[in-house]
Amino acid sequence: MWSDLSAAWQCAFEEAWAAFRQGSIPIGAVICDAEGNVLIRERNRTAEPGQRNRRIAHAEANALRRLDTAACDPDSVVLYTTMEPCPMCMGTAVMANIRHLRYAARDPYCGCVRWMHDDPYIRRKHLDYTLTGNEPETVQLVMQSYHELRTGNDSDSNPVLAAFRTMNRTAVCTAERLFREKRLDSLADSDADAALVYDAVCICAAEIGKL
């Protein structure tokens, strides 16, 4: 539940929820210093106005563009992201010399943390990129699956949902139920905060998991 999350993860999920409310893919990212203080918080902005190239306005890339490497050693910071980085964001983190990354959810559709093991150049960097998983992963996959349904993509033919379903069927089923009820849309319209949304998703996922 929300109260079990660290401050960094709470900030990241707040950004993911803000992205959802703007119609973007709901992914949030936070950069913290070695002591855990939040330095930068960002979100996916692919559906927001004012972006010169919306297709690459991803949460992690947006955060890393704002990191002042003259004032902060990138070796010492930790990048938190609610979703496994895509090819662009994984490459950006590597080339920004981010040694420590925590991601809440695996992305079987386009996640690229596997490059840590598959690519000789990246493998030599001995990166500390670690999955958090468990409840945060389910919440992220529910929000992102709901977004896919919300944009008119049919559940049965959507390749993103098909990939998610093979890894976490409960998350996709939870998103389908919440979407039928328009639950997250209602919460967005009522200005519900991320804590309420996170806990509501957790409760529904627990119910679905028992079916």
MARGUDO-834673 format. One record per atom (N, C-alpha, C): residue in three letters; atom name; z, x, y. Coordinates in steps of 0.001 Angstrom, whole numbers. Example, Ala and Ser with C-alpha at 12.3 -4.5 7.8 and 13.67 -1.06 7.14 Angstrom:
! MARGUDO-834673
R   code   site         z         x         y
R    ALA      N      7800     13190     -5690
R    ALA     CA      7800     12300     -4500
R    ALA      C      7800     13200     -3300
R    SER      N      7080     12850     -2250
R    SER     CA      7140     13670     -1060
R    SER      C      7870     12900        30
! end
This chain:
! MARGUDO-834673
R   code   site         z         x         y
R    MET      N         0       836     -1194
R    MET     CA         0         0         0
R    MET      C         0       884      1262
R    TRP      N      -213       248      2406
R    TRP     CA      -363       983      3652
R    TRP      C       809      1914      3935
R    SER      N      2010      1458      3670
R    SER     CA      3204      2264      3974
R    SER      C      3288      3529      3127
R    ASP      N      2519      3593      2047
R    ASP     CA      2526      4771      1184
R    ASP      C      1560      5850      1658
R    LEU      N       694      5519      2610
R    LEU     CA      -293      6474      3093
R    LEU      C       317      7446      4104
R    SER      N      -188      8669      4103
R    SER     CA       210      9625      5133
R    SER      C      -397      9210      6466
R    ALA      N        87      9803      7533
R    ALA     CA      -433      9481      8863
R    ALA      C     -1921      9796      8956
R    ALA      N     -2349     10889      8337
R    ALA     CA     -3771     11264      8380
R    ALA      C     -4633     10211      7700
R    TRP      N     -4185      9741      6533
R    TRP     CA     -4966      8721      5832
R    TRP      C     -4933      7392      6574
R    GLN      N     -3825      7069      7181
R    GLN     CA     -3791      5834      7970
R    GLN      C     -4807      5900      9103
R    CYS      N     -4893      7029      9783
R    CYS     CA     -5870      7182     10864
R    CYS      C     -7293      7068     10326
R    ALA      N     -7542      7678      9178
R    ALA     CA     -8886      7645      8601
R    ALA      C     -9296      6220      8240
R    PHE      N     -8376      5465      7643
R    PHE     CA     -8705      4084      7283
R    PHE      C     -8782      3177      8514
R    GLU      N     -8030      3493      9548
R    GLU     CA     -8188      2752     10806
R    GLU      C     -9604      2931     11353
R    GLU      N    -10112      4158     11245
R    GLU     CA    -11475      4415     11710
R    GLU      C    -12505      3726     10816
R    ALA      N    -12258      3704      9515
R    ALA     CA    -13175      3015      8601
R    ALA      C    -13235      1522      8915
R    TRP      N    -12085       942      9195
R    TRP     CA    -12039      -481      9538
R    TRP      C    -12739      -733     10877
R    ALA      N    -12566       172     11835
R    ALA     CA    -13262        43     13116
R    ALA      C    -14777        99     12909
R    ALA      N    -15242       975     12020
R    ALA     CA    -16672      1055     11715
R    ALA      C    -17163      -248     11106
R    PHE      N    -16377      -800     10174
R    PHE     CA    -16739     -2077      9549
R    PHE      C    -16907     -3156     10611
R    ARG      N    -15990     -3208     11535
R    ARG     CA    -16019     -4246     12562
R    ARG      C    -17222     -4090     13493
R    GLN      N    -17747     -2878     13585
R    GLN     CA    -18924     -2639     14413
R    GLN      C    -20227     -2844     13631
R    GLY      N    -20098     -3156     12336
R    GLY     CA    -21282     -3354     11517
R    GLY      C    -21820     -2102     10869
R    SER      N    -21107      -987     11034
R    SER     CA    -21509       270     10411
R    SER      C    -20918       391      9011
R    ILE      N    -21451      1324      8234
R    ILE     CA    -20851      1607      6930
R    ILE      C    -19410      2035      7174
R    PRO      N    -18440      1406      6511
R    PRO     CA    -17026      1647      6841
R    PRO      C    -16469      2954      6272
R    ILE      N    -16705      4016      7004
R    ILE     CA    -16176      5332      6631
R    ILE      C    -15493      5927      7846
R    GLY      N    -14295      6467      7634
R    GLY     CA    -13548      7118      8702
R    GLY      C    -13227      8548      8337
R    ALA      N    -13105      9395      9345
R    ALA     CA    -12791     10805      9124
R    ALA      C    -11784     11285     10158
R    VAL      N    -10943     12210      9732
R    VAL     CA     -9905     12763     10602
R    VAL      C     -9827     14263     10347
R    ILE      N     -9672     15028     11411
R    ILE     CA     -9419     16460     11280
R    ILE      C     -7993     16728     11726
R    CYS      N     -7236     17398     10854
R    CYS     CA     -5833     17733     11140
R    CYS      C     -5653     19244     11163
R    ASP      N     -4650     19691     11910
R    ASP     CA     -4319     21114     11875
R    ASP      C     -3465     21408     10643
R    ALA      N     -3072     22653     10482
R    ALA     CA     -2341     23065      9286
R    ALA      C      -989     22369      9154
R    GLU      N      -453     21891     10263
R    GLU     CA       834     21192     10245
R    GLU      C       678     19694     10025
R    GLY      N      -551     19222      9914
R    GLY     CA      -795     17800      9672
R    GLY      C      -973     16972     10925
R    ASN      N     -1008     17610     12078
R    ASN     CA     -1221     16879     13334
R    ASN      C     -2688     16486     13463
R    VAL      N     -2937     15247     13837
R    VAL     CA     -4307     14769     13971
R    VAL      C     -4928     15340     15240
R    LEU      N     -6039     16054     15075
R    LEU     CA     -6753     16645     16201
R    LEU      C     -7922     15767     16638
R    ILE      N     -8645     15224     15671
R    ILE     CA     -9849     14446     15940
R    ILE      C     -9913     13289     14955
R    ARG      N    -10315     12130     15424
R    ARG     CA    -10552     10996     14544
R    ARG      C    -11910     10406     14904
R    GLU      N    -12671     10075     13886
R    GLU     CA    -14033      9578     14098
R    GLU      C    -14386      8552     13033
R    ARG      N    -15527      7902     13239
R    ARG     CA    -15993      6898     12294
R    ARG      C    -17511      6949     12184
R    ASN      N    -18013      6299     11173
R    ASN     CA    -19447      6093     11046
R    ASN      C    -19889      5189     12204
R    ARG      N    -20944      5580     12884
R    ARG     CA    -21424      4815     14046
R    ARG      C    -22898      4428     13888
R    THR      N    -23341      4259     12654
R    THR     CA    -24767      4038     12391
R    THR      C    -25287      2699     12891
R    ALA      N    -24409      1769     13234
R    ALA     CA    -24854       475     13758
R    ALA      C    -24431       269     15207
R    GLU      N    -23855      1295     15816
R    GLU     CA    -23361      1152     17179
R    GLU      C    -24430      1502     18204
R    PRO      N    -24454       793     19325
R    PRO     CA    -25393      1141     20399
R    PRO      C    -25011      2475     21029
R    GLY      N    -25980      3084     21667
R    GLY     CA    -25713      4336     22366
R    GLY      C    -25868      5575     21521
R    GLN      N    -26213      5423     20246
R    GLN     CA    -26420      6572     19369
R    GLN      C    -27899      6959     19411
R    ARG      N    -28176      8205     19720
R    ARG     CA    -29573      8628     19860
R    ARG      C    -30267      8677     18498
R    ASN      N    -29516      8984     17464
R    ASN     CA    -30080      8977     16108
R    ASN      C    -29027      8371     15190
R    ARG      N    -29059      7067     15057
R    ARG     CA    -28024      6361     14309
R    ARG      C    -27966      6761     12840
R    ARG      N    -29091      7169     12288
R    ARG     CA    -29131      7468     10857
R    ARG      C    -28242      8648     10485
R    ILE      N    -27938      9516     11441
R    ILE     CA    -27094     10669     11123
R    ILE      C    -25742     10603     11842
R    ALA      N    -25389      9425     12355
R    ALA     CA    -24101      9269     13053
R    ALA      C    -22989      8981     12052
R    HIS      N    -22806      9898     11106
R    HIS     CA    -21810      9734     10055
R    HIS      C    -20439     10220     10522
R    ALA      N    -19406      9683      9906
R    ALA     CA    -18036      9968     10345
R    ALA      C    -17708     11456     10338
R    GLU      N    -17970     12116      9222
R    GLU     CA    -17605     13537      9104
R    GLU      C    -18399     14392     10088
R    ALA      N    -19706     14136     10163
R    ALA     CA    -20543     14908     11088
R    ALA      C    -20114     14672     12537
R    ASN      N    -19798     13425     12870
R    ASN     CA    -19334     13119     14228
R    ASN      C    -18059     13883     14560
R    ALA      N    -17133     13924     13600
R    ALA     CA    -15867     14639     13826
R    ALA      C    -16101     16131     13975
R    LEU      N    -16933     16689     13111
R    LEU     CA    -17148     18137     13129
R    LEU      C    -17874     18591     14391
R    ARG      N    -18730     17744     14940
R    ARG     CA    -19399     18098     16202
R    ARG      C    -18388     18237     17340
R    ARG      N    -17270     17554     17232
R    ARG     CA    -16265     17574     18301
R    ARG      C    -15232     18685     18126
R    LEU      N    -15252     19372     17001
R    LEU     CA    -14243     20407     16740
R    LEU      C    -14519     21637     17596
R    ASP      N    -13555     22020     18405
R    ASP     CA    -13673     23185     19280
R    ASP      C    -13266     24426     18501
R    THR      N    -14233     25147     17983
R    THR     CA    -13925     26317     17152
R    THR      C    -13446     27498     17983
R    ALA      N    -13598     27432     19313
R    ALA     CA    -13051     28483     20164
R    ALA      C    -11544     28346     20302
R    ALA      N    -11056     27123     20111
R    ALA     CA     -9619     26868     20259
R    ALA      C     -8926     26658     18921
R    CYS      N     -9707     26506     17862
R    CYS     CA     -9118     26166     16559
R    CYS      C     -9921     26839     15456
R    ASP      N     -9235     27546     14576
R    ASP     CA     -9883     28205     13445
R    ASP      C    -10250     27165     12386
R    PRO      N    -11539     26965     12103
R    PRO     CA    -11913     25949     11122
R    PRO      C    -11365     26222      9721
R    ASP      N    -11043     27485      9444
R    ASP     CA    -10446     27806      8142
R    ASP      C     -9109     27102      7934
R    SER      N     -8414     26816      9026
R    SER     CA     -7036     26321      8923
R    SER      C     -6932     24799      8951
R    VAL      N     -8000     24101      9345
R    VAL     CA     -7900     22654      9483
R    VAL      C     -8192     21965      8157
R    VAL      N     -7831     20685      8103
R    VAL     CA     -8120     19861      6923
R    VAL      C     -8929     18659      7394
R    LEU      N    -10054     18440      6746
R    LEU     CA    -10900     17284      7043
R    LEU      C    -10600     16198      6023
R    TYR      N    -10181     15035      6503
R    TYR     CA     -9944     13867      5657
R    TYR      C    -11103     12892      5863
R    THR      N    -11650     12376      4780
R    THR     CA    -12684     11367      4890
R    THR      C    -12472     10309      3816
R    THR      N    -12721      9063      4177
R    THR     CA    -12445      7981      3238
R    THR      C    -13484      7910      2119
R    MET      N    -14613      8619      2276
R    MET     CA    -15653      8601      1253
R    MET      C    -16154     10013       986
R    GLU      N    -16485     10291      -259
R    GLU     CA    -17068     11588      -608
R    GLU      C    -18273     11871       292
R    PRO      N    -18353     13067       868
R    PRO     CA    -19436     13363      1795
R    PRO      C    -20824     13272      1159
R    CYS      N    -21759     12761      1958
R    CYS     CA    -23165     12692      1564
R    CYS      C    -23775     14091      1682
R    PRO      N    -25058     14274      1334
R    PRO     CA    -25664     15609      1452
R    PRO      C    -25541     16204      2846
R    MET      N    -25792     15387      3887
R    MET     CA    -25719     15904      5251
R    MET      C    -24302     16333      5607
R    CYS      N    -23326     15485      5329
R    CYS     CA    -21945     15771      5737
R    CYS      C    -21325     16882      4899
R    MET      N    -21697     16955      3621
R    MET     CA    -21220     18058      2789
R    MET      C    -21757     19374      3337
R    GLY      N    -23051     19408      3642
R    GLY     CA    -23630     20624      4196
R    GLY      C    -23045     20985      5544
R    THR      N    -22800     19982      6376
R    THR     CA    -22216     20236      7695
R    THR      C    -20817     20824      7570
R    ALA      N    -20014     20265      6656
R    ALA     CA    -18655     20782      6455
R    ALA      C    -18689     22218      5956
R    VAL      N    -19579     22500      5016
R    VAL     CA    -19685     23860      4472
R    VAL      C    -20098     24842      5572
R    MET      N    -21135     24479      6336
R    MET     CA    -21639     25396      7362
R    MET      C    -20697     25484      8557
R    ALA      N    -19815     24487      8723
R    ALA     CA    -18785     24557      9774
R    ALA      C    -17587     25379      9315
R    ASN      N    -17650     25869      8087
R    ASN     CA    -16590     26704      7508
R    ASN      C    -15298     25931      7291
R    ILE      N    -15438     24654      6974
R    ILE     CA    -14266     23843      6633
R    ILE      C    -13869     24160      5202
R    ARG      N    -12724     24765      5033
R    ARG     CA    -12276     25197      3703
R    ARG      C    -11513     24113      2953
R    HIS      N    -10909     23182      3707
R    HIS     CA    -10032     22184      3091
R    HIS      C    -10515     20777      3432
R    LEU      N    -10810     20009      2422
R    LEU     CA    -11285     18643      2618
R    LEU      C    -10630     17727      1599
R    ARG      N    -10218     16547      2065
R    ARG     CA     -9649     15525      1183
R    ARG      C    -10502     14275      1310
R    TYR      N    -10955     13742       198
R    TYR     CA    -11754     12515       262
R    TYR      C    -11104     11446      -606
R    ALA      N    -11054     10240       -58
R    ALA     CA    -10335      9154      -724
R    ALA      C    -11081      8637     -1942
R    ALA      N    -12414      8535     -1833
R    ALA     CA    -13194      7877     -2880
R    ALA      C    -14393      8713     -3298
R    ARG      N    -14695      8680     -4571
R    ARG     CA    -15933      9278     -5076
R    ARG      C    -17117      8396     -4691
R    ASP      N    -18258      9026     -4486
R    ASP     CA    -19479      8288     -4192
R    ASP      C    -20522      8632     -5258
R    PRO      N    -20631      7800     -6295
R    PRO     CA    -21579      8095     -7371
R    PRO      C    -23028      7880     -6964
R    TYR      N    -23250      7314     -5782
R    TYR     CA    -24609      7050     -5316
R    TYR      C    -25196      8262     -4585
R    CYS      N    -24444      8816     -3616
R    CYS     CA    -25010      9958     -2884
R    CYS      C    -23970     11021     -2532
R    GLY      N    -22824     11011     -3171
R    GLY     CA    -21806     12020     -2909
R    GLY      C    -22233     13394     -3395
R    CYS      N    -21830     14434     -2655
R    CYS     CA    -22313     15776     -2967
R    CYS      C    -21224     16836     -3087
R    VAL      N    -19998     16443     -3356
R    VAL     CA    -18962     17449     -3592
R    VAL      C    -19300     18290     -4832
R    ARG      N    -20128     17743     -5723
R    ARG     CA    -20546     18496     -6912
R    ARG      C    -21237     19810     -6549
R    TRP      N    -21736     19911     -5308
R    TRP     CA    -22364     21167     -4901
R    TRP      C    -21397     22335     -4971
R    MET      N    -20088     22050     -4899
R    MET     CA    -19088     23115     -5038
R    MET      C    -19281     23886     -6334
R    HIS      N    -19751     23198     -7355
R    HIS     CA    -19926     23812     -8671
R    HIS      C    -21389     24103     -8989
R    ASP      N    -22300     23312     -8391
R    ASP     CA    -23717     23413     -8742
R    ASP      C    -24475     24452     -7932
R    ASP      N    -24049     24690     -6692
R    ASP     CA    -24802     25561     -5803
R    ASP      C    -24154     26947     -5728
R    PRO      N    -24881     28017     -6029
R    PRO     CA    -24281     29357     -6041
R    PRO      C    -23692     29771     -4689
R    TYR      N    -24382     29456     -3596
R    TYR     CA    -23876     29832     -2274
R    TYR      C    -22559     29145     -1981
R    ILE      N    -22500     27834     -2217
R    ILE     CA    -21276     27080     -1938
R    ILE      C    -20173     27467     -2919
R    ARG      N    -20538     27732     -4153
R    ARG     CA    -19528     28100     -5159
R    ARG      C    -18793     29376     -4763
R    ARG      N    -19482     30302     -4126
R    ARG     CA    -18850     31563     -3723
R    ARG      C    -17805     31373     -2635
R    LYS      N    -17801     30230     -1980
R    LYS     CA    -16855     29988      -887
R    LYS      C    -15469     29571     -1381
R    HIS      N    -15371     29185     -2663
R    HIS     CA    -14081     28793     -3246
R    HIS      C    -13391     27726     -2386
R    LEU      N    -14086     26644     -2169
R    LEU     CA    -13594     25586     -1290
R    LEU      C    -12517     24735     -1944
R    ASP      N    -11638     24230     -1112
R    ASP     CA    -10564     23333     -1553
R    ASP      C    -10935     21915     -1126
R    TYR      N    -11834     21289     -1886
R    TYR     CA    -12281     19917     -1612
R    TYR      C    -11746     19042     -2729
R    THR      N    -10799     18151     -2390
R    THR     CA    -10009     17468     -3399
R    THR      C    -10067     15952     -3259
R    LEU      N    -10277     15279     -4386
R    LEU     CA    -10273     13814     -4436
R    LEU      C     -8845     13287     -4412
R    THR      N     -8605     12277     -3584
R    THR     CA     -7314     11586     -3580
R    THR      C     -7321     10477     -4630
R    GLY      N     -8363      9646     -4618
R    GLY     CA     -8556      8637     -5659
R    GLY      C     -7514      7534     -5656
R    ASN      N     -7380      6889     -6828
R    ASN     CA     -6410      5826     -7038
R    ASN      C     -6579      4692     -6016
R    GLU      N     -5497      4199     -5456
R    GLU     CA     -5549      3041     -4568
R    GLU      C     -6458      3257     -3348
R    PRO      N     -6356      4393     -2646
R    PRO     CA     -7263      4590     -1512
R    PRO      C     -8736      4531     -1918
R    GLU      N     -9058      5052     -3087
R    GLU     CA    -10441      4985     -3554
R    GLU      C    -10881      3537     -3735
R    THR      N    -10039      2734     -4355
R    THR     CA    -10397      1330     -4568
R    THR      C    -10595       609     -3249
R    VAL      N     -9699       825     -2290
R    VAL     CA     -9824       153      -991
R    VAL      C    -11129       557      -308
R    GLN      N    -11445      1841      -310
R    GLN     CA    -12681      2293       315
R    GLN      C    -13903      1666      -355
R    LEU      N    -13924      1653     -1686
R    LEU     CA    -15068      1096     -2398
R    LEU      C    -15185      -416     -2186
R    VAL      N    -14067     -1091     -2037
R    VAL     CA    -14108     -2528     -1733
R    VAL      C    -14743     -2747      -363
R    MET      N    -14285     -2020       642
R    MET     CA    -14836     -2199      1985
R    MET      C    -16323     -1869      2028
R    GLN      N    -16694      -794      1336
R    GLN     CA    -18095      -391      1389
R    GLN      C    -18972     -1345       576
R    SER      N    -18455     -1849      -538
R    SER     CA    -19204     -2837     -1327
R    SER      C    -19369     -4125      -531
R    TYR      N    -18319     -4529       157
R    TYR     CA    -18387     -5728      1006
R    TYR      C    -19459     -5539      2081
R    HIS      N    -19501     -4352      2662
R    HIS     CA    -20519     -4061      3676
R    HIS      C    -21920     -4224      3090
R    GLU      N    -22131     -3746      1871
R    GLU     CA    -23438     -3881      1235
R    GLU      C    -23791     -5357      1053
R    LEU      N    -22838     -6145       616
R    LEU     CA    -23073     -7585       448
R    LEU      C    -23315     -8250      1798
R    ARG      N    -22588     -7818      2794
R    ARG     CA    -22667     -8388      4134
R    ARG      C    -24036     -8173      4777
R    THR      N    -24692     -7077      4403
R    THR     CA    -25987     -6762      5004
R    THR      C    -27138     -7426      4255
R    GLY      N    -26802     -8314      3319
R    GLY     CA    -27819     -9105      2638
R    GLY      C    -28370     -8512      1369
R    ASN      N    -27762     -7439       897
R    ASN     CA    -28225     -6817      -339
R    ASN      C    -27642     -7546     -1541
R    ASP      N    -28501     -8032     -2399
R    ASP     CA    -28077     -8782     -3575
R    ASP      C    -27246     -7903     -4505
R    SER      N    -26147     -8458     -4998
R    SER     CA    -25219     -7684     -5816
R    SER      C    -25865     -7153     -7088
R    ASP      N    -26726     -7944     -7723
R    ASP     CA    -27290     -7555     -9011
R    ASP      C    -28375     -6498     -8899
R    SER      N    -29069     -6441     -7763
R    SER     CA    -30181     -5508     -7621
R    SER      C    -29884     -4344     -6681
R    ASN      N    -28691     -4309     -6120
R    ASN     CA    -28335     -3262     -5161
R    ASN      C    -27971     -1972     -5898
R    PRO      N    -28698      -870     -5678
R    PRO     CA    -28398       366     -6412
R    PRO      C    -27052       984     -6049
R    VAL      N    -26603       772     -4800
R    VAL     CA    -25293      1302     -4388
R    VAL      C    -24192       587     -5170
R    LEU      N    -24258      -745     -5207
R    LEU     CA    -23251     -1521     -5933
R    LEU      C    -23310     -1230     -7427
R    ALA      N    -24493     -1021     -7949
R    ALA     CA    -24622      -696     -9378
R    ALA      C    -23922       620     -9687
R    ALA      N    -24086      1603     -8800
R    ALA     CA    -23413      2888     -9002
R    ALA      C    -21907      2749     -8885
R    PHE      N    -21454      1998     -7875
R    PHE     CA    -20018      1788     -7705
R    PHE      C    -19430      1071     -8918
R    ARG      N    -20172        99     -9427
R    ARG     CA    -19671      -718    -10531
R    ARG      C    -19427       117    -11789
R    THR      N    -20271      1102    -12035
R    THR     CA    -20093      1931    -13228
R    THR      C    -18817      2762    -13152
R    MET      N    -18352      3032    -11946
R    MET     CA    -17176      3873    -11760
R    MET      C    -15903      3059    -11525
R    ASN      N    -16032      1951    -10796
R    ASN     CA    -14857      1151    -10442
R    ASN      C    -15262      -317    -10354
R    ARG      N    -15345      -956    -11499
R    ARG     CA    -15781     -2354    -11557
R    ARG      C    -14840     -3274    -10773
R    THR      N    -13547     -2960    -10827
R    THR     CA    -12572     -3779    -10108
R    THR      C    -12864     -3827     -8617
R    ALA      N    -13248     -2689     -8050
R    ALA     CA    -13520     -2637     -6616
R    ALA      C    -14694     -3541     -6244
R    VAL      N    -15762     -3490     -7036
R    VAL     CA    -16937     -4302     -6728
R    VAL      C    -16627     -5786     -6926
R    CYS      N    -15916     -6118     -7992
R    CYS     CA    -15545     -7518     -8229
R    CYS      C    -14638     -8038     -7124
R    THR      N    -13745     -7184     -6649
R    THR     CA    -12867     -7568     -5534
R    THR      C    -13690     -7826     -4278
R    ALA      N    -14642     -6955     -4005
R    ALA     CA    -15502     -7142     -2837
R    ALA      C    -16296     -8439     -2947
R    GLU      N    -16782     -8748     -4143
R    GLU     CA    -17554     -9974     -4335
R    GLU      C    -16696    -11210     -4070
R    ARG      N    -15454    -11186     -4536
R    ARG     CA    -14575    -12329     -4273
R    ARG      C    -14268    -12451     -2787
R    LEU      N    -13902    -11338     -2175
R    LEU     CA    -13584    -11371      -751
R    LEU      C    -14793    -11791        80
R    PHE      N    -15985    -11384      -362
R    PHE     CA    -17188    -11760       374
R    PHE      C    -17474    -13262       241
R    ARG      N    -17271    -13802      -931
R    ARG     CA    -17458    -15248     -1112
R    ARG      C    -16538    -16023      -173
R    GLU      N    -15338    -15499        17
R    GLU     CA    -14355    -16150       892
R    GLU      C    -14533    -15756      2364
R    LYS      N    -15443    -14797      2616
R    LYS     CA    -15641    -14240      3972
R    LYS      C    -14329    -13698      4533
R    ARG      N    -13527    -13147      3666
R    ARG     CA    -12166    -12754      4030
R    ARG      C    -12132    -11607      5045
R    LEU      N    -12907    -10555      4790
R    LEU     CA    -12870     -9436      5728
R    LEU      C    -13514     -9797      7058
R    ASP      N    -14515    -10655      7036
R    ASP     CA    -15103    -11123      8284
R    ASP      C    -14074    -11908      9100
R    SER      N    -13295    -12747      8404
R    SER     CA    -12264    -13525      9090
R    SER      C    -11201    -12610      9687
R    LEU      N    -10824    -11581      8935
R    LEU     CA     -9830    -10639      9437
R    LEU      C    -10375     -9875     10641
R    ALA      N    -11650     -9526     10584
R    ALA     CA    -12269     -8840     11722
R    ALA      C    -12300     -9741     12949
R    ASP      N    -12645    -10999     12754
R    ASP     CA    -12728    -11950     13871
R    ASP      C    -11359    -12218     14493
R    SER      N    -10313    -12074     13681
R    SER     CA     -8956    -12338     14174
R    SER      C     -8268    -11080     14712
R    ASP      N     -9027     -9988     14819
R    ASP     CA     -8489     -8716     15335
R    ASP      C     -7364     -8165     14467
R    ALA      N     -7428     -8423     13168
R    ALA     CA     -6420     -7877     12254
R    ALA      C     -6490     -6354     12253
R    ASP      N     -5334     -5732     12141
R    ASP     CA     -5344     -4269     12130
R    ASP      C     -5606     -3744     10721
R    ALA      N     -5840     -2451     10636
R    ALA     CA     -6215     -1832      9365
R    ALA      C     -5115     -1953      8318
R    ALA      N     -3876     -1943      8738
R    ALA     CA     -2767     -2049      7789
R    ALA      C     -2815     -3370      7042
R    LEU      N     -3039     -4456      7772
R    LEU     CA     -3112     -5778      7143
R    LEU      C     -4302     -5853      6196
R    VAL      N     -5430     -5301      6609
R    VAL     CA     -6639     -5319      5779
R    VAL      C     -6428     -4501      4514
R    TYR      N     -5883     -3313      4668
R    TYR     CA     -5648     -2425      3520
R    TYR      C     -4782     -3119      2484
R    ASP      N     -3677     -3698      2919
R    ASP     CA     -2757     -4345      1977
R    ASP      C     -3387     -5589      1352
R    ALA      N     -4173     -6337      2127
R    ALA     CA     -4841     -7520      1586
R    ALA      C     -5820     -7132       491
R    VAL      N     -6544     -6039       692
R    VAL     CA     -7478     -5553      -323
R    VAL      C     -6727     -5098     -1567
R    CYS      N     -5629     -4389     -1372
R    CYS     CA     -4824     -3922     -2507
R    CYS      C     -4333     -5089     -3354
R    ILE      N     -3843     -6136     -2708
R    ILE     CA     -3305     -7294     -3426
R    ILE      C     -4406     -7991     -4205
R    CYS      N     -5556     -8174     -3575
R    CYS     CA     -6664     -8839     -4260
R    CYS      C     -7168     -7992     -5421
R    ALA      N     -7268     -6688     -5232
R    ALA     CA     -7734     -5801     -6300
R    ALA      C     -6770     -5822     -7479
R    ALA      N     -5478     -5907     -7199
R    ALA     CA     -4490     -5979     -8282
R    ALA      C     -4664     -7262     -9070
R    GLU      N     -4961     -8345     -8379
R    GLU     CA     -5191     -9642     -9068
R    GLU      C     -6452     -9573     -9928
R    ILE      N     -7512     -8993     -9375
R    ILE     CA     -8775     -8882    -10111
R    ILE      C     -8594     -7999    -11344
R    GLY      N     -7839     -6936    -11177
R    GLY     CA     -7630     -6001    -12284
R    GLY      C     -6923     -6606    -13463
R    LYS      N     -6191     -7700    -13238
R    LYS     CA     -5458     -8372    -14309
R    LYS      C     -6296     -9421    -15033
R    LEU      N     -7465     -9762    -14470
R    LEU     CA     -8278    -10810    -15058
R    LEU      C     -8919    -10346    -16369
! end
